[in-house]
Amino acid sequence: MEKNRLKILLIEDHAGYPDLLRDILSEEINPSYEIESTSALKPGLQRLGKGHFDAILLDLSLHDSEGLHTFNLVHAKAPFTPIVILTGLDDQKLALEAIRNGAQDYLVKGRIDGKILASVIRFAIERKRSEMLLRKYNTQREQILASITSILIGLNPEGIITHWNPMAESTFGIPAIETVNKHLSQCGISWNLAYILDAMEECRKKNKPVRLDDVHYKRSDGQERILGFTLIPILESDAAPEFLLFGADITARKQIEQMKTEFVSTVSHEFRTPLAIIREGVSQVLDGVCGGINKSQEETLSLSLLAIDRLTRLVDGLLDISRIEAGRVELKKDLLDVVHIAGEIHKAFQGRARHKGLELKLRIPKDPISIYADRDKLIQIFTNLAGNALKFTEKGFVEIAVEGKGEAVECSVADTGKGIAKEDLNKIFGKFQQFSRTVGPGEKGTGLGLAICKGLVEAHEGKIWLESALEVGTRAVFALPKHTGVKVFKDYLNYQLKESVKNNAPVSVLVFGIENLSMVKQKSGADKLLIFMDLLERVIKKNLRRQADKAIRDDASVLVVLPATPKKDAASVAERILQMLNEEHEENSGEAGMKISYRCAGFPEDGNMERVLMNKVLRSGEKHG
């Protein structure tokens, strides 16, 4: 067959029709058409078995076969060849049914000219090629997905399951046929659905993968297991993203990690007591409590004391790193002024810097910068970094700095010390790494400080990195997100909701605010408003009874989370706060015409997701007060 000639098989029982079509297509040159015809189905099928055709023109009303059965036989014989149905005005419905079963198009006899016929044939061929390519792609995709040894679950924007791979079938003991086209809540798995749906919402907002650590679930046999997932958004133009839930059953790994953590923790704790006794004994001998010692004995005991202190630091470091690796770091977060904390660290290290003949600089902004963090952990990060800088700097200076960078605050400790080689920077946060150590005397660390810093910074949703050059110095930087009061409140509420779902306990939310805020601002001014908000925050905090109760201020409102408190009891707390507020500030409040109100929402009455409760108390909740 010539390169630009298309070979067509016509199966049609009207004697003059083949010549008619040849005449119609005779003027078509690029491509040209060669038509071979048969007048019945049986010889047509035989001809298809002997050679290749670019397309088939098929009449569904033949003397030896009629209807859709005719198309099905031809399609089965030549599944990869495009078929165009030839039909009369009275059987177009049958032609459409054939298209639904795999035909590419149809033509009405008596309404065909050369251009139409040529276009239909060419488009049928191209559509069939595209269909075959798509089928090949889908087959390859299914083969790839089936070969993946991790759990892979496809989800549409509403949480309906679109894919359930063999590993998911094996892990959960549920076949794909019982899960596909069902919502996650109906797939037969007992797991923390709110956690996954919240992750989908976060993934949708951030448009980037979200990790889901420690997703607990219960198998149909009652066995409790743990999953580790990454939720990946799949974007298509402007449509809402679909998702891939990609992960594995990590129960065995978690059990091994737990055993390792418990071993390290137990050994470390067992070391502490004898170390304390040994240190006390050596100190007493060194201080002369047990009698006089000579110069040589004093030197030996001093070296022993230094070694004991280093071993104690190593034990403390092992305990910290084991908690971090096990995900058991408990953060007692609150709104903190990171500028003030940097100033405290600067004061704490002044004596040590002077002892080494170094200048200790402080570069901080005038205004406070608030972050939501654990004060002790933040001090530990600064202390480790400042201690390292002083340890490995012999001359010059060390600088502690804080700088606001958009939605984050960047904290750093820079020095003019030995520096770290470029090739070692990517390993610097590993355990027991000490690239600035030299053989011989001098300060020695445990090699765990930076690994601990990295774990603590990441626990705060931050990032940490080092910039360094040999014989120039090092700059250790960590960035933590700034938080508005509402963001802090949402994080805390989300945590308490998860705990409440787990423990089947209630949790309530209150938001206090000035109903006529615009008028108050205009009438009283910003200073009086600030004084009143201070009073409101103080009165609310005075009325919180439990340690877990949290009140967080944001502009002209105070947001309150009351764990283990039913909604009706939360309303009673709110009324008591309003009464006390009126008693303490009745005169000024009256002058300003302030109208204080609150909104209340609770779990389980109003929902079990943070965004649902926040929407109720911030936008649509009923006002009281």
C-alpha positions, 0 to 999 in steps of 0.5 A: 500500500502506498504511503498516502493511500488509505485502505478501506473495507466496505461491508455493504449488500447494495450492489452499486454502493461500492462504486458510488463511494469510489466515485465520491472519494475519487477526487480526494488525493492526499490521502487517496482511498482504496476501497475493497468491498464484500456484500455479506458479513461472512466474507467480510470477516474472512477478508479481515482475517487475511490483511490489514485495513485502515478503516471499516465502513459497515452496514448493520442491515445485511442479508446474513446478519442484522443489528448490533450483533453484526457490529459486535462480530466485526469489532471482535474480529478487528478490535484495533481497526476504526469502524464507521457505521452506515445507516438509514434515517430509520435506524440512527438509534442503532448506530448510536448504540454501536458507537457506545459499544466502540464504533468511531462514528456513523454516516446516514446513507444518501447524505454523503459527499466526498468531503464529509466521507473523507473527513469522517474516515480520517477522524475515525482513524485518528480517534482510534489511534488516540483511543489505542494510545490512551488504552496503552497508557492506562494499561501501563499505568495500571501495571505500574500502580499494581506493582507498587509495594506501598498502599495507594488510594486514589480520592476525588475532592469529596473523599470518594475512593477512585483507586484501591491498589493490591497492597491496599487490598492486602493490608486492609483485607478488603477487595477493591470492588468493595471500596471503589466509588465509596466514601472513605467513611464507608470503606469498612476501615475503623480509622481517624477519619477526621485526621485524614479529611483535615489533611485533605483540606490542608493539602488543598489549601497549601497545594503541596503534599501533607504527611500523616504520621501515626494513623491508627486503624483497626483491621476487620479481625480486630487487630490494631495497627499503625499507618504512615501516609503522605497525601499528594494533590493531583491538579488538573487545570482549574478543577478541584484537586484529587488526591493520592493517599500513599503509604504503608503499614508501619506497625512493625517499624514503630514497635522496633523504634519503641523498643530502641527508645525504651532501651536507650531511655532505660539505660540512660536513666540507669546511668544517671544515679551511679553517675551522680554518686560518682561525681559527688564522691570525686567532688568531695575528695577534690574539695578536701572533705575526705582529707588532703590531696597532693597536686598530682591527685588534684589534677587526676580528680579534676580530669575525672570530674570533667569526664563525668560531666561529659558523660552526664551530658551524653546521657542527657543528650541520648534521652533528648534524641530518643524522645525526638526520634520517638515523636514524644517531644511534648511542647508546652506552647504559648505566645512568646516574645523571641526578641526578649528570649534572645536578650536573655541568652545574650546575658547568660553567655556574657561571662563565658564570652569574656572568659575566652576574650570574645565579644558577644554581640546582640542584634535584635529589633526594637519591637517584640516578635511573637511566636507560638512556641515552647519557652524551654525548648526555644531556650535549649535551641539558642543555648546549644547554638550559642554554646557551640559558637563559643566552644569553637571560636578562639578569637573575634566575636559571636553574634546572636540575632533575631530578624522578622522575615515576612511570615517567619522569624529568623534567629541566628548565632554567627561566629568567627571560628574554625568553620566547617568544610562545604562537603561536611555541611549536609552531614552536620545535623546527624548524630555524633557528628563533630567536624570542628573537633581536633585531636588533643586538649580542648572542649569536647561535645557529645555530637548530639547538640545539632541533631537535638536542635533540628528535632526541636525546630522541626517540632515547631514546624520550623527549619534549621540550616548552617552557613559556613566556610573554613577559617571564616566562621559559621552561621547557624540559622533557624526560622520559626513561623509567626502566628496570629492569635487565631492561628495559634487558637486553631492549632490548639483547638485541633489538638484538643479535638483529636484528644477529645475524639480519642477519649470520647470527651467533650470540648467547647469553644468561646469567642469574646468580642466587642460587638460595636467595635467600630463605634468604640474605636471612634469614641474611646480611641485605641489606648482605652480599647487596649486597656479594656482588652487587657482587662478582658483577657485578665478576667477570662484567664482568672476564670479558667479552672483547668490547666488545659484551658487556654485563652488566646487574644487576637486584636479585639477578641479573646478566644477560649478552648475548654477541654472536657467541658460540655457546651452548656457548662461553657455557656455558664463560664461565659456568663460568669466572665461577663458578670465579673467583667461588668463589675470590674469595668462598669463605669468605663464600659458604660461611658464607651457604650461597649457591648460585649458578647460571646459565641459558643460552640462545642464537640460533639454537638456542633461538629468534630472538625476545627474549621466547623467549630471556628466557622460557628464561633467566628462567623455564624454563631448565635451571639450572647451577652 
